Amino acid sequence: MKISLVVLGAAALLAACSSLPRHVYVKDGASARDMEAAKAKCNYQIQLQKIPLVEQSGLLDLCMKGEGYRLERVR
């Protein structure tokens, strides 16, 4: 019984440590709807240019920064 609790605890600890931190774009005075609209606009512009998938996340970050947003970690 004790061994299974230790194994279960260790598995839970490893799962918590391995999960990636979540990040969101934020801008002073902007709502979540505003952020989603800006993100959709940036994604649309990136897709129009037929940018390779590997480069799209970097371009999304640059576009969102151009719209006045910054990426912050959610705890």
N, C-alpha and C positions, 0 to 999 in steps of 0.2 A: 504494500500500500504506500509506504513512504517513498519507495523508488519511483512509482508511477507519478506521484506528486512532484518529485524533483524533476523528472523528465518533462512533465507537463509545464512546470514553471520555466525550465530552461528553454523549451520550445517557444513559449510565449515571449520570453525575453529576447530571443534571437529574432523572432518575427517583428517585434517592436523596433529593434535596432536596425533591421534591414529595410524597413519601409522608407521610401524616399520622402523628404520634406516637401510639402505642397507650397506652391508659390502662386500669387495672384498679382495682377496689375492694379495699381491704385493711383489715384489722382485726387488732389484736394478739390472738394466741391463736386466731384463726379459720382453719379450713382452707379450701381451695378449694371443697369440698363445702358448707361452711357459707355461703360467699359466694354460691354458686349458688342455695342454698335461700332465702336472704334476697332475692336478686334476683328469683327466681320469685314469691315472696310479694308483693313490691312491684309487679311487673308485673301480677299477678292483681288486686290491689287497684285499680290504675289502670284496668285494662280493665273492671272491674265498674262504675266510675263513668262509662264511655263518654266519656273525655276525648279531645279532638281530638288527632290524631297529632302535630301541631306542638308541643303542650304536654307530651307524654308524657316526653320525655327530661329536661326540667327537674324534673318530678315524681318521676321515677325517682331522680335525684340527691338530692332532698330526702328521699325515703323511705329510701334507703340510708344517708344521714347520720343519720337518725332511728334506724336499726338499729345505728349505731355504726361505720359504714364510712367511709373517706375515699378519694377518687380520687387515684391516683398514676400518674405516667408510667412506662412500662416502657421501658428503654433497649435 
